[in-house]
Amino acid sequence: MSLSFRSPIYTIAIFCLLIAFGMYCGASSAVATEKPVHKPFDDRPMLCAAYYGHLAQGFKDKREPKKAQAYQAKFRILYERGIKNMIAGGSTRDEAHTMTQKYADLLGELALKQAAEVRSIASMCQREFPVPTIWN
């Protein structure tokens, strides 16, 4: 009995060979392109830094320098705390900066589309990272 290309045994053998080759290629490319795994981190400082950054810019635009400076100071503190959290989780400083910018963009979009979400974020930020009262 000779094997033909239409034989089920031949088809199964080719199928197994292709699977083995695919597994080999997948495993070798996974090893070659393995990315570092980042640990989870507390992103609240980043989110609130973005929130306070928006407030600082708003008060700066309204020409209220005292409030703008207070919110900008809080932004800097939370931004640095967020950077430290991300670096401790295995990220780089550039990745942390990019993440803060993404939060700022997200908050800007939410302010236009879903004000209730921004109010929720605002109350969380004011509760967990309050700004000293300097309004008078």
Rosetta silent file (secondary structure, phi, psi, omega in degrees, C-alpha in Angstrom):
SEQUENCE: MSLSFRSPIYTIAIFCLLIAFGMYCGASSAVATEKPVHKPFDDRPMLCAAYYGHLAQGFKDKREPKKAQAYQAKFRILYERGIKNMIAGGSTRDEAHTMTQKYADLLGELALKQAAEVRSIASMCQREFPVPTIWN
SCORE:     score description
SCORE:     0.000 S_00000001
   1 L     0.000  124.411  179.526    0.000    0.000    0.000 S_00000001
   2 L  -103.003  148.089  179.759    1.482    3.311   -1.039 S_00000001
   3 L   -81.834  134.075  174.948    0.652    6.620    0.543 S_00000001
   4 L  -113.427  167.604  179.917   -1.079    9.140   -1.651 S_00000001
   5 L   -66.187  -16.933 -179.803   -1.666   12.810   -1.010 S_00000001
   6 L   -94.342   -0.572 -178.280   -5.324   12.015   -0.359 S_00000001
   7 L   -69.839  137.283  178.156   -4.570    9.477    2.335 S_00000001
   8 H   -61.622  -33.358 -179.952   -5.882   10.410    5.820 S_00000001
   9 H   -65.297  -42.900  178.180   -2.586    9.346    7.370 S_00000001
  10 H   -62.226  -43.136  179.839   -0.684   11.744    5.127 S_00000001
  11 H   -62.625  -43.828  179.186   -3.112   14.552    5.985 S_00000001
  12 H   -65.011  -41.248 -179.846   -2.771   13.894    9.721 S_00000001
  13 H   -63.069  -45.031  178.736    1.026   13.762    9.471 S_00000001
  14 H   -63.834  -42.207  179.037    1.174   17.091    7.614 S_00000001
  15 H   -59.499  -46.666  179.105   -1.286   18.625   10.092 S_00000001
  16 H   -63.374  -39.467  178.660    0.854   17.497   13.063 S_00000001
  17 H   -63.565  -42.646  178.504    3.992   18.795   11.370 S_00000001
  18 H   -65.266  -40.034  177.641    2.374   22.193   10.799 S_00000001
  19 H   -63.020  -45.419  179.961    1.181   22.361   14.414 S_00000001
  20 H   -62.162  -41.634  178.887    4.655   21.489   15.699 S_00000001
  21 H   -64.788  -41.981  178.014    6.225   24.112   13.431 S_00000001
  22 H   -62.691  -41.256  178.594    3.689   26.733   14.566 S_00000001
  23 H   -65.484  -39.554  178.989    4.364   25.942   18.218 S_00000001
  24 H   -63.784  -46.633 -179.471    8.111   26.200   17.612 S_00000001
  25 H   -65.409  -41.561  179.364    7.776   29.562   15.846 S_00000001
  26 H   -63.980  -41.864 -179.525    5.376   30.905   18.481 S_00000001
  27 H   -68.008  -41.354 -178.343    7.634   29.854   21.338 S_00000001
  28 H   -69.662  -36.077  178.819   10.758   31.301   19.757 S_00000001
  29 H   -74.085  -30.901  177.721    9.091   34.626   18.961 S_00000001
  30 H   -66.637  -37.740  178.680    7.585   34.821   22.456 S_00000001
  31 H   -69.858  -39.116 -176.432   11.028   34.408   23.979 S_00000001
  32 H   -71.608  -31.077 -175.622   12.557   36.957   21.622 S_00000001
  33 L  -111.552   23.179 -178.076    9.913   39.634   22.216 S_00000001
  34 L   -63.530  127.117  179.641    9.202   39.059   25.889 S_00000001
  35 L  -100.326  150.458  177.275    8.288   42.347   27.547 S_00000001
  36 L   -65.675  141.520  179.611    8.802   43.087   31.209 S_00000001
  37 L   -91.224  127.287  179.175    5.680   42.577   33.273 S_00000001
  38 L   -89.499  139.426  176.087    4.683   45.588   35.342 S_00000001
  39 L   -76.811  156.226  175.157    3.309   45.086   38.810 S_00000001
  40 L   -62.626  150.922  179.090    0.011   46.718   39.736 S_00000001
  41 L  -141.318  161.685  178.503    0.331   50.193   41.205 S_00000001
  42 L   -79.384  111.612 -176.468   -1.899   52.737   42.911 S_00000001
  43 L   -93.732    0.693 -179.683   -3.025   55.043   40.106 S_00000001
  44 H   -60.021  -41.615  177.533   -5.046   57.433   42.275 S_00000001
  45 H   -60.225  -37.178  178.727   -2.160   59.926   42.634 S_00000001
  46 H   -66.634  -45.200 -179.733   -1.831   60.059   38.830 S_00000001
  47 H   -62.369  -45.226 -178.991   -5.550   60.534   38.317 S_00000001
  48 H   -72.217  -31.276  174.210   -5.759   63.238   40.980 S_00000001
  49 H   -61.227  -43.279  178.151   -2.597   64.921   39.677 S_00000001
  50 H   -63.138  -41.492  179.193   -4.327   65.213   36.314 S_00000001
  51 H   -61.594  -49.914 -179.235   -7.463   66.561   38.019 S_00000001
  52 H   -67.533  -30.549  175.261   -5.533   69.176   40.019 S_00000001
  53 H   -63.238  -41.527  176.269   -3.518   70.070   36.919 S_00000001
  54 H   -63.217  -42.918  178.834   -6.755   70.877   35.085 S_00000001
  55 H   -62.915  -42.094  179.291   -7.933   72.993   38.028 S_00000001
  56 H   -59.881  -43.813  179.808   -4.604   74.844   38.143 S_00000001
  57 H   -65.614  -39.546  178.767   -4.869   75.648   34.446 S_00000001
  58 H   -62.852  -44.684  179.321   -8.478   76.766   34.836 S_00000001
  59 H   -70.945  -30.455  175.413   -7.678   79.150   37.677 S_00000001
  60 H   -65.593  -42.703  178.242   -4.635   80.413   35.793 S_00000001
  61 H   -64.651  -32.433  178.845   -6.880   81.174   32.808 S_00000001
  62 L   -84.538    2.368  178.973   -9.328   82.959   35.142 S_00000001
  63 L    61.465   46.694  173.683   -6.413   85.004   36.546 S_00000001
  64 L  -118.340   82.326 -170.870   -6.686   83.708   40.082 S_00000001
  65 H   -63.601  -34.744 -179.544   -3.005   83.085   40.836 S_00000001
  66 H   -61.356  -48.254 -179.584   -3.365   81.994   44.485 S_00000001
  67 H   -66.932  -40.772  179.587   -5.732   79.168   43.606 S_00000001
  68 H   -60.965  -42.270  179.917   -3.725   78.264   40.514 S_00000001
  69 H   -66.799  -39.307  179.679   -0.531   78.018   42.584 S_00000001
  70 H   -63.833  -45.000  179.794   -2.206   75.895   45.264 S_00000001
  71 H   -70.498  -34.286  177.887   -3.538   73.426   42.712 S_00000001
  72 H   -66.886  -38.534  177.265   -0.254   73.419   40.788 S_00000001
  73 H   -63.606  -42.822  178.829    1.632   72.601   43.999 S_00000001
  74 H   -65.453  -38.590  176.285   -0.753   69.722   44.705 S_00000001
  75 H   -57.075  -48.657 -177.789   -0.331   68.556   41.106 S_00000001
  76 H   -60.781  -43.175 -179.583    3.468   68.424   41.509 S_00000001
  77 H   -62.254  -49.328 -177.650    3.253   66.471   44.766 S_00000001
  78 H   -69.966  -34.508  177.536    0.816   63.905   43.390 S_00000001
  79 H   -61.130  -47.503  179.443    2.644   63.665   40.068 S_00000001
  80 H   -65.110  -38.497  177.735    5.901   62.759   41.831 S_00000001
  81 H   -63.994  -42.239  178.322    4.078   60.279   44.087 S_00000001
  82 H   -63.881  -40.151  177.333    2.487   58.679   41.032 S_00000001
  83 H   -60.394  -46.574  179.919    5.857   58.476   39.284 S_00000001
  84 H   -61.426  -40.500  178.307    7.358   56.722   42.315 S_00000001
  85 H   -61.361  -44.292 -178.108    4.438   54.266   42.401 S_00000001
  86 H   -69.784  -39.529  178.653    4.870   53.387   38.737 S_00000001
  87 H   -64.407  -39.401  176.809    8.653   53.060   38.966 S_00000001
  88 H   -63.395  -26.807  178.544    8.225   50.743   41.963 S_00000001
  89 L   -86.564    0.589  176.531    5.897   48.684   39.744 S_00000001
  90 L   103.251    6.192  179.047    8.539   48.323   37.038 S_00000001
  91 L   -90.623  168.894  175.994    7.666   51.241   34.734 S_00000001
  92 L   -98.131  168.046  178.040    9.959   53.991   33.535 S_00000001
  93 H   -63.328  -37.896  178.274    9.650   57.705   34.230 S_00000001
  94 H   -64.661  -40.884  177.209    8.632   58.285   30.598 S_00000001
  95 H   -63.303  -38.860  179.180    5.867   55.676   30.863 S_00000001
  96 H   -65.886  -41.696  177.598    4.644   57.360   34.039 S_00000001
  97 H   -62.608  -43.166  178.560    4.597   60.763   32.343 S_00000001
  98 H   -61.797  -39.830  179.672    2.669   59.276   29.410 S_00000001
  99 H   -64.644  -41.884  178.141    0.172   57.707   31.815 S_00000001
 100 H   -62.802  -40.325  178.523   -0.429   61.046   33.546 S_00000001
 101 H   -64.455  -37.225  177.182   -1.007   62.683   30.169 S_00000001
 102 H   -64.096  -40.705  177.062   -3.526   59.957   29.292 S_00000001
 103 H   -63.745  -40.553  179.036   -5.380   60.644   32.549 S_00000001
 104 H   -63.430  -43.159  177.941   -5.397   64.373   31.776 S_00000001
 105 H   -63.742  -41.902  179.519   -6.796   63.712   28.300 S_00000001
 106 H   -62.010  -44.361  179.049   -9.390   61.333   29.731 S_00000001
 107 H   -63.892  -37.579  177.067  -10.528   63.898   32.304 S_00000001
 108 H   -62.369  -42.343  177.900  -10.821   66.538   29.600 S_00000001
 109 H   -67.123  -42.755  179.830  -13.046   64.237   27.537 S_00000001
 110 H   -62.980  -38.113 -179.548  -15.116   63.255   30.572 S_00000001
 111 H   -60.436  -33.176  179.708  -15.672   66.890   31.520 S_00000001
 112 H   -80.504  -32.825 -171.053  -17.273   67.438   28.131 S_00000001
 113 H  -106.531  -37.342 -173.830  -19.314   64.240   27.979 S_00000001
 114 L  -137.678   81.186 -176.530  -19.972   62.915   31.482 S_00000001
 115 H   -62.061  -31.222  179.988  -19.845   65.599   34.150 S_00000001
 116 H   -62.674  -36.889  177.944  -21.142   63.192   36.819 S_00000001
 117 H   -65.129  -40.614  179.453  -18.021   61.055   36.418 S_00000001
 118 H   -65.970  -38.943  177.011  -15.792   64.088   36.886 S_00000001
 119 H   -61.766  -39.122  178.449  -17.708   65.053   40.037 S_00000001
 120 H   -64.363  -44.404  178.041  -17.113   61.546   41.370 S_00000001
 121 H   -65.045  -40.990 -179.978  -13.387   61.782   40.612 S_00000001
 122 H   -61.263  -44.431 -179.177  -13.272   65.293   42.102 S_00000001
 123 H   -67.271  -36.394  176.854  -14.832   64.182   45.379 S_00000001
 124 H   -64.286  -44.710 -179.349  -12.442   61.217   45.596 S_00000001
 125 H   -65.261  -42.194 -179.924   -9.430   63.477   44.980 S_00000001
 126 H   -68.532  -30.234  178.752  -10.602   66.104   47.469 S_00000001
 127 H   -76.032  -45.314 -173.436  -11.251   63.416   50.069 S_00000001
 128 H   -88.605  -28.749 -178.655   -7.990   61.493   49.652 S_00000001
 129 L  -134.662   68.764 -174.739   -5.617   64.306   48.628 S_00000001
 130 L   -67.714  152.473  175.486   -7.084   67.575   49.988 S_00000001
 131 L  -101.266  133.841  178.290   -5.705   70.977   49.076 S_00000001
 132 L   -58.164  144.948 -179.725   -5.204   73.416   51.976 S_00000001
 133 L   -77.769  120.703 -179.050   -7.802   76.173   52.071 S_00000001
 134 L  -137.483   24.318 -166.303   -6.254   79.470   50.939 S_00000001
 135 L   -74.316  -10.663 -177.038   -9.166   81.142   49.210 S_00000001
 136 L  -103.931    0.000    0.000   -9.236   84.440   51.091 S_00000001
